[in-house]
């Protein structure tokens, strides 16, 4: 771990995921699409996995791995969200993994590591929890995700309040992802990007989907005051629309794969 200042309020992340456990099924098609893209990487290896860890899979990843015959433990920062994955499941923090060395030969972190304050430290802990030649599969939003929304919110809030509060998380750049894996001690690090464009006839439905998934603002320096009532409707009205009158929300998805080193 490092002494860097925390970017995210982990207590808020937990609370958001607790609340979202009751609504995450509303965005299941999106989460399942991302899970398919990530788990497709398993088809590229002939390795047989005997013990897997699902980090923050929102009830999507662990059942799929178990259906494929891979014994899987699910872990989430939220007890309610962890319960969606079925047993065995436990509450735990990605920043302080509660596992010993050589515990798993597969770790899957689907759309969960972007709320971690010390991503290099978390990757090191994952690598230590992997057995020699174990595999990490991870997905997370990259720089470019929700860019139009970020600009619209920033500009509108500046107009309404004369200042801005951070409302969308900072995301890593694809160029940094393979380097992060290498720094954490993974071999054969690979990072790819895929763009997923989500179309909305009603811009407010985008905000509802983000809340339903537990992706609410948890930036530590966020404003705790109630935002102007007109902020979100006015900002969303500024988003460009296509010829069908729908807005596009882009998820720039980063997929990271890395292997734990072989035994010396």
C-alpha positions as CSV (number, residue, x, y, z in Angstrom):
1,X,0.0,0.0,0.0
2,X,1.1,3.6,-0.4
3,X,0.7,6.8,1.5
4,X,-1.1,8.6,-1.3
5,X,-4.3,10.6,-0.5
6,X,-7.4,8.6,-1.1
7,X,-9.3,9.5,-4.3
8,X,-12.5,7.5,-3.4
9,X,-14.6,7.3,-0.3
10,X,-14.7,3.6,0.2
11,X,-17.5,3.9,2.8
12,X,-19.6,5.5,0.1
13,X,-18.7,2.8,-2.4
14,X,-19.9,0.2,0.0
15,X,-23.2,2.0,0.7
16,X,-23.9,2.5,-3.0
17,X,-23.3,-1.2,-3.7
18,X,-25.5,-2.1,-0.7
19,X,-28.4,-0.1,-2.2
20,X,-27.7,-1.3,-5.7
21,X,-28.1,-5.0,-4.7
22,X,-31.8,-4.5,-5.0
23,X,-31.7,-2.8,-8.4
24,X,-28.7,-4.3,-10.2
25,X,-30.9,-6.7,-12.1
26,X,-32.3,-3.7,-14.0
27,X,-28.9,-3.4,-15.8
28,X,-28.2,-7.1,-16.1
29,X,-28.0,-7.0,-20.0
30,X,-25.2,-4.4,-19.8
31,X,-23.3,-6.3,-17.1
32,X,-23.8,-9.6,-18.9
33,X,-22.4,-8.1,-22.1
34,X,-19.3,-7.0,-20.3
35,X,-18.9,-10.3,-18.5
36,X,-19.2,-12.1,-21.9
37,X,-16.4,-10.0,-23.3
38,X,-14.2,-10.6,-20.3
39,X,-14.8,-14.3,-19.9
40,X,-14.3,-14.9,-23.6
41,X,-10.6,-14.6,-22.8
42,X,-10.8,-18.0,-21.0
43,X,-11.3,-19.6,-24.4
44,X,-7.8,-18.6,-25.3
45,X,-6.2,-20.9,-22.8
46,X,-6.2,-24.6,-22.3
47,X,-5.4,-24.2,-18.6
48,X,-7.8,-26.0,-16.2
49,X,-8.7,-23.8,-13.3
50,X,-9.3,-25.5,-9.9
51,X,-10.0,-22.4,-7.6
52,X,-11.3,-19.0,-8.7
53,X,-12.0,-15.7,-7.0
54,X,-14.7,-13.4,-8.3
55,X,-14.0,-9.8,-7.1
56,X,-17.1,-7.6,-7.2
57,X,-18.9,-9.5,-10.0
58,X,-22.5,-8.3,-8.9
59,X,-23.9,-11.8,-9.1
60,X,-22.9,-12.3,-12.7
61,X,-19.4,-13.8,-12.8
62,X,-19.4,-16.4,-10.0
63,X,-22.4,-18.3,-11.3
64,X,-20.9,-18.5,-14.8
65,X,-17.6,-19.8,-13.5
66,X,-19.3,-22.4,-11.4
67,X,-21.5,-23.5,-14.4
68,X,-18.2,-24.0,-16.3
69,X,-17.0,-26.4,-13.5
70,X,-14.7,-23.9,-11.8
71,X,-15.1,-23.8,-8.0
72,X,-15.4,-20.1,-7.2
73,X,-15.4,-17.9,-4.2
74,X,-17.2,-14.5,-4.6
75,X,-16.1,-11.4,-2.7
76,X,-17.6,-8.0,-2.5
77,X,-17.2,-4.8,-0.4
78,X,-21.0,-5.0,0.2
79,X,-22.6,-8.0,2.0
80,X,-25.8,-7.6,0.1
81,X,-24.0,-7.6,-3.3
82,X,-21.8,-10.5,-2.3
83,X,-25.0,-12.5,-1.5
84,X,-26.2,-12.2,-5.1
85,X,-23.3,-14.5,-6.2
86,X,-24.4,-17.4,-4.0
87,X,-22.3,-19.4,-1.6
88,X,-19.4,-19.4,-1.0
89,X,-19.3,-15.7,-0.8
90,X,-17.8,-13.2,1.7
91,X,-17.4,-9.6,2.4
92,X,-13.9,-8.2,1.8
93,X,-12.0,-5.2,0.6
94,X,-10.1,-5.2,-2.7
95,X,-7.6,-2.9,-1.0
96,X,-6.8,-5.4,1.7
97,X,-7.4,-8.9,0.3
98,X,-8.2,-11.5,3.1
99,X,-6.4,-14.4,1.3
100,X,-3.0,-16.0,1.7
101,X,-0.5,-16.6,-1.0
102,X,-1.2,-19.2,-3.7
103,X,-4.9,-19.3,-2.9
104,X,-6.3,-19.3,-6.4
105,X,-5.4,-20.1,-9.9
106,X,-7.9,-17.6,-11.5
107,X,-9.0,-14.2,-10.3
108,X,-11.8,-12.3,-12.2
109,X,-12.4,-8.6,-11.4
110,X,-15.3,-7.4,-13.5
111,X,-16.0,-3.6,-13.3
112,X,-14.8,-3.4,-9.7
113,X,-11.2,-2.2,-9.6
114,X,-12.0,1.4,-10.8
115,X,-13.2,2.2,-7.2
116,X,-9.9,1.2,-5.6
117,X,-7.6,4.0,-4.3
118,X,-4.3,2.1,-4.8
119,X,-4.7,0.1,-8.0
120,X,-1.0,-0.9,-8.2
121,X,-1.2,-2.1,-4.6
122,X,-4.4,-4.1,-5.3
123,X,-2.9,-5.7,-8.3
124,X,0.1,-6.8,-6.3
125,X,-2.2,-8.4,-3.7
126,X,-4.1,-10.2,-6.4
127,X,-0.8,-11.5,-7.9
128,X,0.3,-12.8,-4.5
129,X,-3.1,-14.5,-4.0
130,X,-2.6,-16.3,-7.3
131,X,-0.7,-19.6,-7.6
132,X,2.2,-19.8,-10.0
133,X,1.0,-19.4,-13.5
134,X,-2.4,-18.3,-12.3
135,X,-4.5,-15.9,-14.4
136,X,-6.0,-12.5,-13.7
137,X,-8.8,-11.3,-15.9
138,X,-10.0,-7.7,-15.1
139,X,-12.2,-5.1,-16.8
140,X,-12.6,-1.5,-15.9
141,X,-13.8,1.8,-17.5
142,X,-11.0,3.6,-19.3
143,X,-10.3,7.3,-20.0
144,X,-13.0,8.3,-22.5
145,X,-15.9,6.7,-20.6
146,X,-18.8,9.2,-20.3
147,X,-16.7,12.0,-21.6
148,X,-19.7,13.8,-23.1
149,X,-21.6,13.6,-19.8
150,X,-18.5,14.8,-17.9
151,X,-18.2,17.9,-20.1
152,X,-21.9,18.7,-20.0
153,X,-22.0,18.4,-16.2
154,X,-18.9,20.5,-15.7
155,X,-20.1,23.3,-18.0
156,X,-23.6,23.4,-16.7
157,X,-22.6,23.4,-13.0
158,X,-20.1,26.3,-13.7
159,X,-23.0,28.3,-15.2
160,X,-25.3,27.6,-12.4
161,X,-23.0,27.8,-9.4
162,X,-19.8,29.5,-10.6
163,X,-17.8,26.5,-9.7
164,X,-17.7,22.7,-10.2
165,X,-17.6,19.6,-8.0
166,X,-16.1,16.3,-9.4
167,X,-19.0,14.0,-10.4
168,X,-17.5,11.4,-12.6
169,X,-14.6,9.3,-11.5
170,X,-11.1,9.6,-13.1
171,X,-10.3,6.6,-15.2
172,X,-7.0,5.1,-16.2
173,X,-5.6,5.4,-19.8
174,X,-5.3,2.2,-21.8
175,X,-1.6,2.9,-22.2
176,X,-1.1,2.6,-18.5
177,X,-2.9,-0.7,-17.9
178,X,-0.3,-3.1,-19.2
179,X,2.3,-1.2,-17.4
180,X,0.4,-1.5,-14.1
181,X,0.2,-5.3,-14.6
182,X,3.9,-5.5,-15.3
183,X,4.8,-3.3,-12.2
184,X,2.6,-5.6,-10.1
185,X,4.7,-8.6,-11.2
186,X,2.5,-10.2,-13.8
187,X,4.0,-11.8,-16.9
188,X,2.6,-11.6,-20.4
189,X,0.5,-8.5,-19.5
190,X,-2.1,-7.5,-22.1
191,X,-4.5,-4.6,-22.1
192,X,-7.2,-4.1,-24.8
193,X,-10.0,-1.6,-25.3
194,X,-13.5,-2.1,-26.6
195,X,-16.1,0.6,-27.0
196,X,-19.7,-0.1,-25.9
197,X,-22.1,2.6,-26.9
198,X,-25.4,2.7,-24.9
199,X,-28.3,4.5,-26.5
200,X,-31.0,6.3,-24.4
201,X,-34.2,7.9,-25.6
202,X,-34.5,9.5,-22.2
203,X,-31.2,11.0,-20.9
204,X,-32.4,10.6,-17.3
205,X,-32.5,6.8,-17.8
206,X,-28.7,6.9,-18.1
207,X,-28.5,8.3,-14.5
208,X,-31.0,5.7,-13.3
209,X,-28.9,2.9,-14.8
210,X,-25.7,4.2,-13.2
211,X,-27.5,4.2,-9.8
212,X,-29.0,0.8,-10.4
213,X,-25.5,-0.6,-10.9
214,X,-24.1,1.1,-7.9
215,X,-22.0,3.5,-10.0
216,X,-22.9,6.7,-8.0
217,X,-20.4,9.4,-7.2
218,X,-18.0,8.2,-4.5
219,X,-15.1,10.7,-5.2
220,X,-13.7,11.8,-1.8
221,X,-13.7,15.5,-2.8
222,X,-17.3,15.5,-4.1
223,X,-19.6,18.2,-2.8
224,X,-21.9,17.0,0.0
225,X,-24.4,19.8,-0.7
226,X,-27.6,19.2,-2.6
227,X,-26.9,20.1,-6.3
228,X,-29.1,22.6,-8.0
229,X,-32.3,21.0,-9.1
230,X,-31.8,22.1,-12.7
231,X,-28.2,20.7,-12.9
232,X,-28.8,17.2,-14.2
233,X,-31.7,17.9,-16.5
234,X,-30.0,21.0,-18.0
235,X,-26.7,19.1,-18.5
236,X,-28.3,16.1,-20.1
237,X,-30.1,18.4,-22.5
238,X,-26.7,19.5,-23.8
239,X,-25.7,15.9,-24.8
240,X,-25.6,15.3,-28.6
241,X,-28.3,13.2,-30.1
242,X,-28.3,10.9,-33.1
243,X,-30.7,10.9,-36.0
244,X,-33.2,8.9,-33.9
245,X,-33.1,11.5,-31.2
246,X,-31.3,9.3,-28.7
247,X,-28.1,10.1,-26.8
248,X,-25.1,7.9,-26.7
249,X,-23.2,7.1,-23.5
250,X,-19.9,5.5,-24.2
251,X,-18.3,2.9,-22.0
252,X,-14.7,2.6,-23.1
253,X,-14.0,-0.8,-21.6
254,X,-10.4,-1.9,-20.7
255,X,-9.7,-5.6,-20.5
256,X,-6.6,-6.7,-18.7
257,X,-5.0,-10.1,-18.6
258,X,-1.8,-11.1,-16.8
259,X,-0.2,-14.3,-15.5
260,X,1.4,-14.9,-12.2
261,X,5.1,-15.9,-12.6
262,X,5.9,-19.6,-12.7
263,X,7.5,-21.1,-9.6
264,X,11.2,-20.6,-9.4
